[in-house]
């Protein structure tokens, strides 16, 4: 438990630097951490090809509360055999004033450098750990 808390604290301290270079969209009133699901995976380097680096590509589906919210760049941290994905949306002030037909669904691809199957993946905002095989 101490290891998980330490990893989360270290990740939280390092994550803001990734977002510091990302300008927030106009009308942003808050940042909201979101979770998602793993849709599929693929090797970063195709079979038979020599690559400088290798790992796993993870295709993700992420949800948002408002239809005008925008997903910020994803970051991840590898802690032991677990990958912690940090996903945030910029909450737009107009999202609460607009009647959306559906909630926004984001599909994203995340390249996990040096991470190979099997591994455990979880979103910082949610507790369940998914084993990617």
N, CA, C and O atoms as CSV, one atom per row, in Angstrom:
chain,resi,resn,atom,element,x,y,z
A,1,UNK,N,N,0.819,-1.186,0.000
A,1,UNK,CA,C,0.000,0.000,0.000
A,1,UNK,C,C,0.869,1.258,0.000
A,1,UNK,O,O,0.576,2.223,-0.706
A,2,UNK,N,N,1.945,1.241,0.801
A,2,UNK,CA,C,2.841,2.392,0.852
A,2,UNK,C,C,3.466,2.644,-0.515
A,2,UNK,O,O,3.638,3.791,-0.927
A,3,UNK,N,N,3.809,1.551,-1.220
A,3,UNK,CA,C,4.422,1.665,-2.542
A,3,UNK,C,C,3.463,2.335,-3.522
A,3,UNK,O,O,3.873,3.163,-4.335
A,4,UNK,N,N,2.175,1.969,-3.441
A,4,UNK,CA,C,1.165,2.533,-4.338
A,4,UNK,C,C,0.946,4.015,-4.027
A,4,UNK,O,O,0.823,4.830,-4.942
A,5,UNK,N,N,0.897,4.360,-2.754
A,5,UNK,CA,C,0.704,5.759,-2.374
A,5,UNK,C,C,1.903,6.593,-2.813
A,5,UNK,O,O,1.735,7.692,-3.340
A,6,UNK,N,N,3.111,6.077,-2.598
A,6,UNK,CA,C,4.319,6.780,-3.011
A,6,UNK,C,C,4.342,6.975,-4.522
A,6,UNK,O,O,4.690,8.051,-5.007
A,7,UNK,N,N,3.968,5.927,-5.269
A,7,UNK,CA,C,3.943,6.023,-6.732
A,7,UNK,C,C,2.938,7.069,-7.191
A,7,UNK,O,O,3.214,7.831,-8.118
A,8,UNK,N,N,1.783,7.111,-6.553
A,8,UNK,CA,C,0.753,8.084,-6.916
A,8,UNK,C,C,1.228,9.499,-6.623
A,8,UNK,O,O,1.027,10.399,-7.439
A,9,UNK,N,N,1.852,9.708,-5.475
A,9,UNK,CA,C,2.368,11.036,-5.110
A,9,UNK,C,C,3.457,11.461,-6.091
A,9,UNK,O,O,3.460,12.603,-6.548
A,10,UNK,N,N,4.378,10.562,-6.419
A,10,UNK,CA,C,5.452,10.880,-7.350
A,10,UNK,C,C,4.889,11.213,-8.728
A,10,UNK,O,O,5.365,12.127,-9.401
A,11,UNK,N,N,3.876,10.463,-9.137
A,11,UNK,CA,C,3.250,10.707,-10.436
A,11,UNK,C,C,2.562,12.067,-10.446
A,11,UNK,O,O,2.665,12.817,-11.417
A,12,UNK,N,N,1.867,12.377,-9.370
A,12,UNK,CA,C,1.169,13.659,-9.297
A,12,UNK,C,C,2.156,14.826,-9.339
A,12,UNK,O,O,1.850,15.881,-9.896
A,13,UNK,N,N,3.335,14.638,-8.752
A,13,UNK,CA,C,4.339,15.693,-8.777
A,13,UNK,C,C,4.948,15.863,-10.158
A,13,UNK,O,O,5.307,16.976,-10.542
A,14,UNK,N,N,5.071,14.758,-10.922
A,14,UNK,CA,C,5.686,14.838,-12.242
A,14,UNK,C,C,4.683,15.177,-13.331
A,14,UNK,O,O,5.064,15.762,-14.344
A,15,UNK,N,N,3.413,14.829,-13.157
A,15,UNK,CA,C,2.400,15.049,-14.196
A,15,UNK,C,C,2.203,16.518,-14.554
A,15,UNK,O,O,2.031,16.820,-15.735
A,16,UNK,N,N,2.217,17.453,-13.594
A,16,UNK,CA,C,1.992,18.852,-13.971
A,16,UNK,C,C,3.007,19.388,-14.968
A,16,UNK,O,O,2.683,20.296,-15.733
A,17,UNK,N,N,4.227,18.857,-14.986
A,17,UNK,CA,C,5.220,19.352,-15.934
A,17,UNK,C,C,4.821,19.024,-17.365
A,17,UNK,O,O,5.138,19.782,-18.282
A,18,UNK,N,N,4.133,17.911,-17.572
A,18,UNK,CA,C,3.670,17.562,-18.908
A,18,UNK,C,C,2.580,18.516,-19.360
A,18,UNK,O,O,2.499,18.853,-20.541
A,19,UNK,N,N,1.746,18.952,-18.437
A,19,UNK,CA,C,0.649,19.840,-18.779
A,19,UNK,C,C,1.090,21.299,-18.793
A,19,UNK,O,O,0.394,22.143,-19.357
A,20,UNK,N,N,2.230,21.611,-18.185
A,20,UNK,CA,C,2.693,22.987,-18.124
A,20,UNK,C,C,2.965,23.537,-19.526
A,20,UNK,O,O,2.856,24.743,-19.744
A,21,UNK,N,N,3.314,22.680,-20.463
A,21,UNK,CA,C,3.608,23.102,-21.822
A,21,UNK,C,C,2.367,23.052,-22.707
A,21,UNK,O,O,2.435,23.442,-23.873
A,22,UNK,N,N,1.234,22.582,-22.183
A,22,UNK,CA,C,0.003,22.475,-22.947
A,22,UNK,C,C,-0.901,23.641,-22.586
A,22,UNK,O,O,-1.386,23.732,-21.458
A,23,UNK,N,N,-1.132,24.551,-23.564
A,23,UNK,CA,C,-2.039,25.659,-23.249
A,23,UNK,C,C,-3.464,25.134,-23.073
A,23,UNK,O,O,-3.903,24.247,-23.805
A,24,UNK,N,N,-4.166,25.681,-22.110
A,24,UNK,CA,C,-5.547,25.263,-21.879
A,24,UNK,C,C,-6.461,25.909,-22.914
A,24,UNK,O,O,-6.266,27.067,-23.284
A,25,UNK,N,N,-7.463,25.156,-23.382
A,25,UNK,CA,C,-8.404,25.724,-24.347
A,25,UNK,C,C,-9.159,26.913,-23.752
A,25,UNK,O,O,-9.356,26.990,-22.539
A,26,UNK,N,N,-9.573,27.825,-24.606
A,26,UNK,CA,C,-10.348,28.985,-24.159
A,26,UNK,C,C,-11.634,28.518,-23.485
A,26,UNK,O,O,-12.266,27.566,-23.944
A,27,UNK,N,N,-12.018,29.173,-22.416
A,27,UNK,CA,C,-13.243,28.827,-21.712
A,27,UNK,C,C,-13.077,27.738,-20.668
A,27,UNK,O,O,-14.067,27.293,-20.086
A,28,UNK,N,N,-11.846,27.294,-20.415
A,28,UNK,CA,C,-11.609,26.244,-19.417
A,28,UNK,C,C,-11.818,26.809,-18.017
A,28,UNK,O,O,-11.242,27.831,-17.644
A,29,UNK,N,N,-12.666,26.107,-17.247
A,29,UNK,CA,C,-12.904,26.543,-15.864
A,29,UNK,C,C,-12.361,25.555,-14.843
A,29,UNK,O,O,-12.245,25.879,-13.661
A,30,UNK,N,N,-12.023,24.331,-15.303
A,30,UNK,CA,C,-11.504,23.324,-14.384
A,30,UNK,C,C,-10.844,22.205,-15.185
A,30,UNK,O,O,-11.060,22.061,-16.388
A,31,UNK,N,N,-10.036,21.422,-14.483
A,31,UNK,CA,C,-9.482,20.198,-15.052
A,31,UNK,C,C,-10.117,19.036,-14.312
A,31,UNK,O,O,-10.238,19.060,-13.087
A,32,UNK,N,N,-10.523,18.014,-15.061
A,32,UNK,CA,C,-11.169,16.851,-14.461
A,32,UNK,C,C,-10.417,15.598,-14.886
A,32,UNK,O,O,-10.191,15.374,-16.076
A,33,UNK,N,N,-10.032,14.787,-13.915
A,33,UNK,CA,C,-9.381,13.517,-14.213
A,33,UNK,C,C,-10.450,12.521,-14.631
A,33,UNK,O,O,-11.487,12.406,-13.977
A,34,UNK,N,N,-10.200,11.797,-15.724
A,34,UNK,CA,C,-11.177,10.840,-16.246
A,34,UNK,C,C,-10.552,9.454,-16.371
A,34,UNK,O,O,-9.332,9.305,-16.427
A,35,UNK,N,N,-11.409,8.460,-16.412
A,35,UNK,CA,C,-10.983,7.083,-16.611
A,35,UNK,C,C,-11.432,6.584,-17.965
A,35,UNK,O,O,-12.023,7.326,-18.749
A,36,UNK,N,N,-11.151,5.336,-18.233
A,36,UNK,CA,C,-11.527,4.781,-19.521
A,36,UNK,C,C,-11.370,3.281,-19.555
A,36,UNK,O,O,-11.265,2.626,-18.518
A,37,UNK,N,N,-11.355,2.747,-20.758
A,37,UNK,CA,C,-11.222,1.310,-20.976
A,37,UNK,C,C,-10.184,1.034,-22.053
A,37,UNK,O,O,-9.966,1.845,-22.953
A,38,UNK,N,N,-9.546,-0.130,-21.941
A,38,UNK,CA,C,-8.620,-0.592,-22.970
A,38,UNK,C,C,-9.441,-1.298,-24.043
A,38,UNK,O,O,-10.178,-2.238,-23.747
A,39,UNK,N,N,-9.313,-0.844,-25.289
A,39,UNK,CA,C,-10.046,-1.443,-26.401
A,39,UNK,C,C,-9.209,-2.537,-27.052
A,39,UNK,O,O,-9.706,-3.632,-27.315
A,40,UNK,N,N,-7.941,-2.239,-27.310
A,40,UNK,CA,C,-7.055,-3.215,-27.945
A,40,UNK,C,C,-5.607,-2.813,-27.716
A,40,UNK,O,O,-5.316,-1.710,-27.253
A,41,UNK,N,N,-4.707,-3.727,-28.048
A,41,UNK,CA,C,-3.278,-3.453,-27.949
A,41,UNK,C,C,-2.585,-3.989,-29.195
A,41,UNK,O,O,-3.123,-4.836,-29.909
A,42,UNK,N,N,-1.393,-3.484,-29.439
A,42,UNK,CA,C,-0.573,-3.956,-30.553
A,42,UNK,C,C,0.887,-3.682,-30.204
A,42,UNK,O,O,1.178,-2.775,-29.425
A,43,UNK,N,N,1.809,-4.464,-30.778
A,43,UNK,CA,C,3.220,-4.158,-30.536
A,43,UNK,C,C,3.592,-2.825,-31.189
A,43,UNK,O,O,3.107,-2.499,-32.272
A,44,UNK,N,N,4.441,-2.074,-30.533
A,44,UNK,CA,C,4.885,-0.792,-31.072
A,44,UNK,C,C,5.697,-0.997,-32.346
A,44,UNK,O,O,5.586,-0.223,-33.296
A,45,UNK,N,N,6.501,-2.029,-32.355
A,45,UNK,CA,C,7.339,-2.352,-33.504
A,45,UNK,C,C,6.779,-3.613,-34.174
A,45,UNK,O,O,6.751,-4.671,-33.544
A,46,UNK,N,N,6.336,-3.529,-35.428
A,46,UNK,CA,C,5.772,-4.704,-36.099
A,46,UNK,C,C,6.789,-5.838,-36.218
A,46,UNK,O,O,7.995,-5.593,-36.264
A,47,UNK,N,N,6.307,-7.065,-36.267
A,47,UNK,CA,C,7.175,-8.245,-36.405
A,47,UNK,C,C,8.007,-8.121,-37.682
A,47,UNK,O,O,7.504,-7.709,-38.728
A,48,UNK,N,N,9.277,-8.481,-37.579
A,48,UNK,CA,C,10.166,-8.471,-38.729
A,48,UNK,C,C,10.808,-7.127,-39.023
A,48,UNK,O,O,11.585,-7.008,-39.971
A,49,UNK,N,N,10.497,-6.121,-38.233
A,49,UNK,CA,C,11.052,-4.788,-38.443
A,49,UNK,C,C,11.993,-4.471,-37.289
A,49,UNK,O,O,11.655,-4.700,-36.128
A,50,UNK,N,N,13.182,-3.941,-37.610
A,50,UNK,CA,C,14.116,-3.538,-36.559
A,50,UNK,C,C,13.799,-2.098,-36.165
A,50,UNK,O,O,13.797,-1.196,-37.004
A,51,UNK,N,N,13.534,-1.900,-34.884
A,51,UNK,CA,C,13.176,-0.575,-34.376
A,51,UNK,C,C,14.192,-0.112,-33.344
A,51,UNK,O,O,14.842,-0.923,-32.684
A,52,UNK,N,N,14.316,1.182,-33.217
A,52,UNK,CA,C,15.206,1.756,-32.209
A,52,UNK,C,C,14.655,1.516,-30.817
A,52,UNK,O,O,15.408,1.255,-29.879
A,53,UNK,N,N,13.357,1.605,-30.687
A,53,UNK,CA,C,12.698,1.380,-29.397
A,53,UNK,C,C,11.487,0.479,-29.617
A,53,UNK,O,O,11.006,0.338,-30.741
A,54,UNK,N,N,11.005,-0.121,-28.555
A,54,UNK,CA,C,9.870,-1.024,-28.666
A,54,UNK,C,C,8.973,-0.865,-27.447
A,54,UNK,O,O,9.325,-0.181,-26.485
A,55,UNK,N,N,7.841,-1.487,-27.498
A,55,UNK,CA,C,6.877,-1.413,-26.413
A,55,UNK,C,C,5.521,-1.876,-26.896
A,55,UNK,O,O,5.426,-2.762,-27.745
A,56,UNK,N,N,4.477,-1.283,-26.361
A,56,UNK,CA,C,3.101,-1.672,-26.675
A,56,UNK,C,C,2.270,-0.437,-26.965
A,56,UNK,O,O,2.385,0.577,-26.277
A,57,UNK,N,N,1.435,-0.527,-27.985
A,57,UNK,CA,C,0.455,0.520,-28.271
A,57,UNK,C,C,-0.861,0.087,-27.639
A,57,UNK,O,O,-1.319,-1.035,-27.854
A,58,UNK,N,N,-1.466,0.971,-26.863
A,58,UNK,CA,C,-2.738,0.691,-26.210
A,58,UNK,C,C,-3.786,1.645,-26.782
A,58,UNK,O,O,-3.601,2.862,-26.765
A,59,UNK,N,N,-4.885,1.086,-27.288
A,59,UNK,CA,C,-6.002,1.887,-27.778
A,59,UNK,C,C,-7.013,2.020,-26.650
A,59,UNK,O,O,-7.480,1.025,-26.095
A,60,UNK,N,N,-7.341,3.261,-26.320
A,60,UNK,CA,C,-8.185,3.556,-25.165
A,60,UNK,C,C,-9.461,4.293,-25.580
A,60,UNK,O,O,-9.490,5.007,-26.582
A,61,UNK,N,N,-10.500,4.101,-24.792
A,61,UNK,CA,C,-11.732,4.879,-24.908
A,61,UNK,C,C,-11.911,5.585,-23.570
A,61,UNK,O,O,-11.900,4.953,-22.514
A,62,UNK,N,N,-12.077,6.916,-23.630
A,62,UNK,CA,C,-12.207,7.730,-22.431
A,62,UNK,C,C,-13.501,8.527,-22.503
A,62,UNK,O,O,-13.919,8.954,-23.579
A,63,UNK,N,N,-14.125,8.723,-21.356
A,63,UNK,CA,C,-15.377,9.475,-21.312
A,63,UNK,C,C,-15.182,10.857,-20.735
A,63,UNK,O,O,-14.178,11.135,-20.079
A,64,UNK,N,N,-16.149,11.719,-20.982
A,64,UNK,CA,C,-16.107,13.081,-20.466
A,64,UNK,C,C,-17.497,13.480,-19.995
A,64,UNK,O,O,-18.493,12.899,-20.425
A,65,UNK,N,N,-17.564,14.450,-19.129
A,65,UNK,CA,C,-18.844,14.891,-18.609
A,65,UNK,C,C,-19.614,15.805,-19.532
A,65,UNK,O,O,-20.844,15.753,-19.554
A,66,UNK,N,N,-18.936,16.638,-20.294
A,66,UNK,CA,C,-19.617,17.604,-21.148
A,66,UNK,C,C,-19.190,17.493,-22.597
A,66,UNK,O,O,-18.071,17.079,-22.898
A,67,UNK,N,N,-20.090,17.866,-23.491
A,67,UNK,CA,C,-19.792,17.708,-24.913
A,67,UNK,C,C,-18.828,18.767,-25.439
A,67,UNK,O,O,-18.321,18.628,-26.552
A,68,UNK,N,N,-18.565,19.808,-24.679
A,68,UNK,CA,C,-17.614,20.834,-25.109
A,68,UNK,C,C,-16.257,20.691,-24.422
A,68,UNK,O,O,-15.348,21.482,-24.675
A,69,UNK,N,N,-16.116,19.688,-23.554
A,69,UNK,CA,C,-14.846,19.447,-22.873
A,69,UNK,C,C,-13.821,18.923,-23.868
A,69,UNK,O,O,-14.176,18.291,-24.863
A,70,UNK,N,N,-12.542,19.192,-23.593
A,70,UNK,CA,C,-11.473,18.748,-24.484
A,70,UNK,C,C,-10.460,17.922,-23.711
A,70,UNK,O,O,-10.082,18.269,-22.592
A,71,UNK,N,N,-10.024,16.827,-24.319
A,71,UNK,CA,C,-9.029,15.952,-23.704
A,71,UNK,C,C,-7.645,16.567,-23.830
A,71,UNK,O,O,-7.252,17.018,-24.906
A,72,UNK,N,N,-6.911,16.583,-22.731
A,72,UNK,CA,C,-5.528,17.051,-22.738
A,72,UNK,C,C,-4.616,15.865,-23.042
A,72,UNK,O,O,-5.055,14.718,-22.955
A,73,UNK,N,N,-3.355,16.118,-23.397
A,73,UNK,CA,C,-2.443,15.006,-23.716
A,73,UNK,C,C,-2.333,14.012,-22.554
A,73,UNK,O,O,-2.250,14.402,-21.389
A,74,UNK,N,N,-2.334,12.722,-22.900
A,74,UNK,CA,C,-2.224,11.660,-21.900
A,74,UNK,C,C,-0.781,11.513,-21.453
A,74,UNK,O,O,0.147,11.723,-22.234
A,75,UNK,N,N,-0.600,11.150,-20.191
A,75,UNK,CA,C,0.714,10.792,-19.674
A,75,UNK,C,C,0.576,9.464,-18.951
A,75,UNK,O,O,-0.527,9.062,-18.580
A,76,UNK,N,N,1.701,8.781,-18.751
A,76,UNK,CA,C,1.671,7.531,-18.005
A,76,UNK,C,C,2.955,7.372,-17.205
A,76,UNK,O,O,3.982,7.988,-17.490
A,77,UNK,N,N,2.852,6.536,-16.213
A,77,UNK,CA,C,3.985,6.225,-15.339
A,77,UNK,C,C,4.018,4.715,-15.159
A,77,UNK,O,O,2.987,4.101,-14.885
A,78,UNK,N,N,5.198,4.109,-15.311
A,78,UNK,CA,C,5.335,2.671,-15.089
A,78,UNK,C,C,5.901,2.469,-13.695
A,78,UNK,O,O,6.989,2.950,-13.376
A,79,UNK,N,N,5.152,1.754,-12.871
A,79,UNK,CA,C,5.561,1.458,-11.504
A,79,UNK,C,C,5.520,-0.055,-11.338
A,79,UNK,O,O,4.444,-0.641,-11.212
A,80,UNK,N,N,6.685,-0.684,-11.338
A,80,UNK,CA,C,6.744,-2.146,-11.271
A,80,UNK,C,C,6.118,-2.743,-12.514
A,80,UNK,O,O,6.515,-2.412,-13.631
A,81,UNK,N,N,5.137,-3.627,-12.329
A,81,UNK,CA,C,4.454,-4.224,-13.479
A,81,UNK,C,C,3.133,-3.518,-13.774
A,81,UNK,O,O,2.288,-4.048,-14.496
A,82,UNK,N,N,2.957,-2.323,-13.216
A,82,UNK,CA,C,1.706,-1.586,-13.394
A,82,UNK,C,C,1.962,-0.281,-14.142
A,82,UNK,O,O,2.938,0.422,-13.879
A,83,UNK,N,N,1.063,0.030,-15.081
A,83,UNK,CA,C,1.104,1.296,-15.812
A,83,UNK,C,C,-0.067,2.141,-15.318
A,83,UNK,O,O,-1.218,1.705,-15.354
A,84,UNK,N,N,0.237,3.355,-14.857
A,84,UNK,CA,C,-0.790,4.267,-14.373
A,84,UNK,C,C,-0.969,5.358,-15.426
A,84,UNK,O,O,-0.043,6.119,-15.707
A,85,UNK,N,N,-2.162,5.427,-16.003
A,85,UNK,CA,C,-2.467,6.414,-17.042
A,85,UNK,C,C,-3.159,7.610,-16.396
A,85,UNK,O,O,-4.103,7.462,-15.620
A,86,UNK,N,N,-2.662,8.802,-16.738
A,86,UNK,CA,C,-3.254,10.026,-16.224
A,86,UNK,C,C,-3.926,10.737,-17.389
A,86,UNK,O,O,-3.256,11.208,-18.308
A,87,UNK,N,N,-5.254,10.813,-17.347
A,87,UNK,CA,C,-6.027,11.462,-18.404
A,87,UNK,C,C,-6.870,12.577,-17.789
A,87,UNK,O,O,-7.577,12.362,-16.804
A,88,UNK,N,N,-6.787,13.763,-18.376
A,88,UNK,CA,C,-7.561,14.895,-17.888
A,88,UNK,C,C,-8.299,15.560,-19.034
A,88,UNK,O,O,-7.819,15.590,-20.167
A,89,UNK,N,N,-9.476,16.094,-18.725
A,89,UNK,CA,C,-10.195,16.920,-19.686
A,89,UNK,C,C,-10.263,18.345,-19.156
A,89,UNK,O,O,-10.342,18.584,-17.951
A,90,UNK,N,N,-10.229,19.277,-20.091
A,90,UNK,CA,C,-10.431,20.683,-19.767
A,90,UNK,C,C,-11.937,20.920,-19.811
A,90,UNK,O,O,-12.556,20.858,-20.873
A,91,UNK,N,N,-12.513,21.193,-18.645
A,91,UNK,CA,C,-13.959,21.410,-18.545
A,91,UNK,C,C,-14.273,22.811,-19.050
A,91,UNK,O,O,-13.746,23.798,-18.537
A,92,UNK,N,N,-15.132,22.891,-20.057
A,92,UNK,CA,C,-15.499,24.165,-20.669
A,92,UNK,C,C,-16.681,24.771,-19.923
A,92,UNK,O,O,-17.615,24.064,-19.546
A,93,UNK,N,N,-16.633,26.079,-19.714
A,93,UNK,CA,C,-17.700,26.759,-18.976
A,93,UNK,C,C,-19.056,26.634,-19.661
A,93,UNK,O,O,-20.087,26.723,-18.995
A,94,UNK,N,N,-19.078,26.431,-20.968
A,94,UNK,CA,C,-20.339,26.317,-21.712
A,94,UNK,C,C,-20.942,24.909,-21.629
A,94,UNK,O,O,-22.107,24.723,-21.979
A,95,UNK,N,N,-20.169,23.919,-21.173
A,95,UNK,CA,C,-20.663,22.540,-21.117
A,95,UNK,C,C,-21.915,22.394,-20.260
A,95,UNK,O,O,-22.796,21.594,-20.576
A,96,UNK,N,N,-21.994,23.157,-19.188
A,96,UNK,CA,C,-23.164,23.053,-18.306
A,96,UNK,C,C,-24.380,23.793,-18.867
A,96,UNK,O,O,-25.501,23.589,-18.401
A,97,UNK,N,N,-24.161,24.642,-19.853
A,97,UNK,CA,C,-25.253,25.435,-20.421
A,97,UNK,C,C,-25.825,24.826,-21.705
A,97,UNK,O,O,-26.896,25.225,-22.161
A,98,UNK,N,N,-25.113,23.867,-22.280
A,98,UNK,CA,C,-25.507,23.271,-23.551
A,98,UNK,C,C,-26.166,21.922,-23.296
A,98,UNK,O,O,-25.680,21.138,-22.480
A,99,UNK,N,N,-27.263,21.648,-23.984
A,99,UNK,CA,C,-27.900,20.333,-23.900
A,99,UNK,C,C,-27.266,19.425,-24.951
A,99,UNK,O,O,-27.476,19.599,-26.151
A,100,UNK,N,N,-26.498,18.467,-24.485
A,100,UNK,CA,C,-25.796,17.558,-25.391
A,100,UNK,C,C,-26.647,16.325,-25.652
A,100,UNK,O,O,-27.295,15.806,-24.742
A,101,UNK,N,N,-26.644,15.858,-26.896
A,101,UNK,CA,C,-27.374,14.629,-27.233
A,101,UNK,C,C,-26.690,13.421,-26.601
A,101,UNK,O,O,-27.357,12.490,-26.151
A,102,UNK,N,N,-25.359,13.438,-26.567
A,102,UNK,CA,C,-24.590,12.357,-25.948
A,102,UNK,C,C,-23.378,12.956,-25.247
A,102,UNK,O,O,-22.993,14.097,-25.500
A,103,UNK,N,N,-22.792,12.170,-24.370
A,103,UNK,CA,C,-21.548,12.593,-23.742
A,103,UNK,C,C,-20.399,12.385,-24.719
A,103,UNK,O,O,-20.462,11.525,-25.597
A,104,UNK,N,N,-19.369,13.169,-24.559
A,104,UNK,CA,C,-18.210,13.062,-25.433
A,104,UNK,C,C,-17.424,11.798,-25.098
A,104,UNK,O,O,-17.143,11.513,-23.934
A,105,UNK,N,N,-17.080,11.054,-26.131
A,105,UNK,CA,C,-16.233,9.867,-25.993
A,105,UNK,C,C,-14.961,10.129,-26.791
A,105,UNK,O,O,-15.016,10.452,-27.978
A,106,UNK,N,N,-13.832,9.989,-26.137
A,106,UNK,CA,C,-12.544,10.180,-26.799
A,106,UNK,C,C,-11.912,8.815,-27.066
A,106,UNK,O,O,-11.914,7.948,-26.193
A,107,UNK,N,N,-11.381,8.627,-28.251
A,107,UNK,CA,C,-10.583,7.428,-28.547
A,107,UNK,C,C,-9.146,7.903,-28.718
A,107,UNK,O,O,-8.860,8.790,-29.522
A,108,UNK,N,N,-8.266,7.307,-27.962
A,108,UNK,CA,C,-6.866,7.717,-27.962
A,108,UNK,C,C,-5.953,6.509,-28.075
A,108,UNK,O,O,-6.309,5.401,-27.674
A,109,UNK,N,N,-4.777,6.741,-28.626
A,109,UNK,CA,C,-3.759,5.706,-28.736
A,109,UNK,C,C,-2.564,6.170,-27.909
A,109,UNK,O,O,-2.094,7.298,-28.061
A,110,UNK,N,N,-2.081,5.297,-27.041
A,110,UNK,CA,C,-0.971,5.633,-26.161
A,110,UNK,C,C,0.162,4.652,-26.398
A,110,UNK,O,O,-0.024,3.443,-26.261
A,111,UNK,N,N,1.332,5.161,-26.750
A,111,UNK,CA,C,2.509,4.320,-26.962
A,111,UNK,C,C,3.246,4.165,-25.633
A,111,UNK,O,O,3.741,5.142,-25.071
A,112,UNK,N,N,3.311,2.944,-25.143
A,112,UNK,CA,C,3.992,2.644,-23.881
A,112,UNK,C,C,5.382,2.130,-24.213
A,112,UNK,O,O,5.548,0.956,-24.543
A,113,UNK,N,N,6.374,2.992,-24.129
A,113,UNK,CA,C,7.749,2.645,-24.475
A,113,UNK,C,C,8.333,1.728,-23.402
A,113,UNK,O,O,8.290,2.044,-22.213
A,114,UNK,N,N,8.876,0.596,-23.832
A,114,UNK,CA,C,9.509,-0.337,-22.903
A,114,UNK,C,C,8.539,-1.137,-22.052
A,114,UNK,O,O,8.951,-1.772,-21.081
A,115,UNK,N,N,7.255,-1.119,-22.398
A,115,UNK,CA,C,6.239,-1.871,-21.658
A,115,UNK,C,C,5.746,-2.997,-22.549
A,115,UNK,O,O,5.313,-2.764,-23.678
A,116,UNK,N,N,5.815,-4.224,-22.033
A,116,UNK,CA,C,5.444,-5.404,-22.816
A,116,UNK,C,C,4.375,-6.199,-22.086
A,116,UNK,O,O,4.301,-6.178,-20.857
A,117,UNK,N,N,3.547,-6.900,-22.854
A,117,UNK,CA,C,2.501,-7.743,-22.264
A,117,UNK,C,C,3.136,-8.951,-21.598
A,117,UNK,O,O,4.157,-9.449,-22.071
A,118,UNK,N,N,2.562,-9.422,-20.532
A,118,UNK,CA,C,1.414,-8.892,-19.795
A,118,UNK,C,C,1.835,-7.769,-18.843
A,118,UNK,O,O,2.952,-7.761,-18.326
A,119,UNK,N,N,0.930,-6.834,-18.626
A,119,UNK,CA,C,1.135,-5.772,-17.646
A,119,UNK,C,C,-0.223,-5.339,-17.111
A,119,UNK,O,O,-1.261,-5.633,-17.705
A,120,UNK,N,N,-0.202,-4.646,-15.999
A,120,UNK,CA,C,-1.436,-4.146,-15.386
A,120,UNK,C,C,-1.557,-2.663,-15.708
A,120,UNK,O,O,-0.573,-1.925,-15.657
A,121,UNK,N,N,-2.766,-2.232,-16.039
A,121,UNK,CA,C,-3.013,-0.842,-16.380
A,121,UNK,C,C,-4.181,-0.330,-15.566
A,121,UNK,O,O,-5.191,-1.015,-15.405
A,122,UNK,N,N,-4.036,0.870,-15.060
A,122,UNK,CA,C,-5.155,1.513,-14.378
A,122,UNK,C,C,-5.082,3.004,-14.631
A,122,UNK,O,O,-4.020,3.563,-14.906
A,123,UNK,N,N,-6.234,3.627,-14.530
A,123,UNK,CA,C,-6.318,5.074,-14.663
A,123,UNK,C,C,-6.194,5.683,-13.286
A,123,UNK,O,O,-6.703,5.137,-12.307
A,124,UNK,N,N,-5.525,6.798,-13.212
A,124,UNK,CA,C,-5.294,7.454,-11.922
A,124,UNK,C,C,-6.611,7.774,-11.235
A,124,UNK,O,O,-6.689,7.762,-10.006
A,125,UNK,N,N,-7.651,8.064,-12.022
A,125,UNK,CA,C,-8.933,8.472,-11.442
A,125,UNK,C,C,-9.774,7.313,-10.932
A,125,UNK,O,O,-10.689,7.515,-10.133
A,126,UNK,N,N,-9.476,6.107,-11.382
A,126,UNK,CA,C,-10.317,4.957,-11.014
A,126,UNK,C,C,-9.467,3.864,-10.402
A,126,UNK,O,O,-8.271,3.761,-10.673
A,127,UNK,N,N,-10.094,3.053,-9.578
A,127,UNK,CA,C,-9.382,2.025,-8.856
A,127,UNK,C,C,-9.107,0.729,-9.586
A,127,UNK,O,O,-8.030,0.160,-9.405
A,128,UNK,N,N,-10.039,0.221,-10.417
A,128,UNK,CA,C,-9.839,-1.119,-10.969
A,128,UNK,C,C,-8.576,-1.213,-11.831
A,128,UNK,O,O,-8.278,-0.331,-12.636
A,129,UNK,N,N,-7.863,-2.293,-11.636
A,129,UNK,CA,C,-6.665,-2.574,-12.421
A,129,UNK,C,C,-7.022,-3.598,-13.490
A,129,UNK,O,O,-7.628,-4.629,-13.198
A,130,UNK,N,N,-6.641,-3.306,-14.729
A,130,UNK,CA,C,-6.905,-4.209,-15.850
A,130,UNK,C,C,-5.599,-4.904,-16.204
A,130,UNK,O,O,-4.579,-4.242,-16.397
A,131,UNK,N,N,-5.619,-6.231,-16.291
A,131,UNK,CA,C,-4.441,-6.966,-16.740
A,131,UNK,C,C,-4.495,-7.081,-18.252
A,131,UNK,O,O,-5.430,-7.662,-18.803
A,132,UNK,N,N,-3.484,-6.524,-18.930
A,132,UNK,CA,C,-3.407,-6.557,-20.388
A,132,UNK,C,C,-2.529,-7.738,-20.761
A,132,UNK,O,O,-1.349,-7.793,-20.414
A,133,UNK,N,N,-3.131,-8.690,-21.480
A,133,UNK,CA,C,-2.408,-9.909,-21.852
A,133,UNK,C,C,-2.097,-9.936,-23.321
A,133,UNK,O,O,-1.491,-10.891,-23.806
